[in-house]
Amino acid sequence: MKKSDVKYQAYVQILKEELVPAMGCTEPIALAYAAAKAREVLGCLPERVHIGASGSIIKNVKSVIVPNTDHLKGIPAAAAAGIIAGRPEKELEVISEVSKEEIREMQEFLDEKEIKVEHIDNGITFDIIVTVSAGESYAQVRIANYHTNIVHIDKDGEVLLDIPVLGETEEGLTDRSLLTVEGIWDFVQTVDIEDIRDVLQRQIDYNTAIAQEGLRGDYGANIGSVILDSYGDDVRNRAKAMAAAGSDARMNGCELPVIINSGSGNQGMTCSLPVLEYAQELNADKETMFRALALSNLVAIHQKTGIGRLSAYCGAVSAGAAAGAGIAYLCGGGYEEIAHTVVNALAIVSGMVCDGAKASCAAKIAASVDAGILGYHMYKHGQQFYGGDGIITKGVEKTIQNVGRLGKEGMRETNEEIIKIMVE
């Protein structure tokens, strides 16, 4: 693939758009971002807050700890954090700089102010509408389809921004339909590393730091530590443990940022940290490591394009399969090995549901990484799943399309049932 090719430039840009820093689970942070922006537009501390959230937002915010809040959970806590301490110009790092005094003010705000949460359904999966008011004045901010996509701002009836929301399209982002596994393979073979070095090095630095913190500290169910203590520290277990430990920390209040993938920090860690462990084990040079990371990240994004940002389909599955592809590359695999690894991995764990962001995500990540690694070793031993085995179809692209259909359409009602169970 030549630098002048449209696909080459698109693939580089997609990595830059997707691999961005976030402090905390991205759904409560997106809510904090909307609330911070609404407070900025209002121009004063609000007396009342009304939050409209789609079901998938409610699901992913309900049980996860919001960082820099002294372990507060839930939608009102995320909104209060953004209103009191948010810096909207920092987007997904909106509450990365919070003082002890601001944490105290958050709790006072929650205790004293009126905060209402409403389940809304405007026909899209990702939808947040925050309205803040003081006296007769109000400001409203809407985020739709992805975490930083502000599509509407108005104050006291004056519309300051209005971008039409045409279904679940991702306005303003590079066309993800240009991604194919074969195209990604071509790209990673030919990419000038300098075009992607900075974005990938930041992912290495951030995600390694939070995984190490997860192993050092006491976070959630400590899945990363349990894996190492129970099964030993060979490379396969380290690959699972590092990704799980990062999630242990992130889901349970750690105040370190991560580099996300497809809008998710858990997915960003899942498709990077196992690849890094194998690169270290195999003494891969830096260029090979960067190419493997680019492959894993792009394969994860490609799978999520059909599923969407939020679904009842666990995103760790896509990222774990992608990690398997990156590991296959590090082990000397070519296109065939990578394609079969992805298909095999998806055949193993595609039934895993997403029931919101919380401590058990770390265990789901470990299972998904294990499936990715097993998928590769199956192919090495001459074993594979074939078209007609369940949702598997001949060809990696058709299988990815099937998974996208399953995650987006097939599990729509499952998602609603999960939300009902969680709310009840």
Number of C-alpha atoms within 10 A of each C-alpha: 16 13 14 8 9 11 18 21 16 16 24 20 17 20 20 15 15 20 23 22 23 25 27 31 29 27 30 32 29 29 32 33 34 34 33 30 27 30 27 16 18 21 13 14 14 22 15 17 25 19 24 19 25 20 23 25 24 24 28 22 26 22 20 25 26 31 27 23 24 14 13 20 19 17 28 25 25 29 27 26 33 27 28 23 23 28 21 21 11 14 22 27 23 25 29 20 14 17 12 11 9 17 19 13 16 25 17 12 22 15 10 11 13 13 19 13 14 13 14 16 13 11 10 17 23 23 24 26 23 26 24 26 21 15 8 6 14 22 26 27 27 25 23 24 23 23 24 17 18 21 16 18 24 19 18 12 11 9 12 12 13 13 12 9 16 10 12 15 13 17 16 7 12 16 15 17 9 14 19 17 20 14 16 23 22 16 23 23 15 13 19 15 16 9 14 18 16 12 19 22 13 16 24 19 12 18 29 22 15 25 26 16 20 28 22 14 15 14 23 19 16 24 29 30 21 15 20 17 12 9 11 12 13 11 16 18 21 21 26 28 33 33 35 36 35 33 38 34 29 33 26 25 23 23 18 20 22 32 26 27 28 29 27 25 26 30 28 28 34 38 35 32 27 31 29 24 23 21 23 13 12 12 12 16 11 13 13 17 22 23 25 27 31 28 27 31 31 30 27 28 26 25 27 26 18 20 26 23 21 27 25 28 26 24 31 31 32 31 33 35 37 37 38 32 36 35 30 31 25 23 16 8 17 14 16 12 21 29 24 24 34 32 28 28 30 26 22 19 22 20 16 16 20 21 23 26 24 20 23 18 22 31 23 23 30 28 19 31 35 23 25 33 27 19 30 30 18 18 19 15 8 7 13 18 21 16 15 9 10 9 17 21 18 13 13 22 17 15 20 26 19 18 25 20 14 20 26 22 15 15 18 15 11 18 24 16 14 19 21 12 11 14 11 6
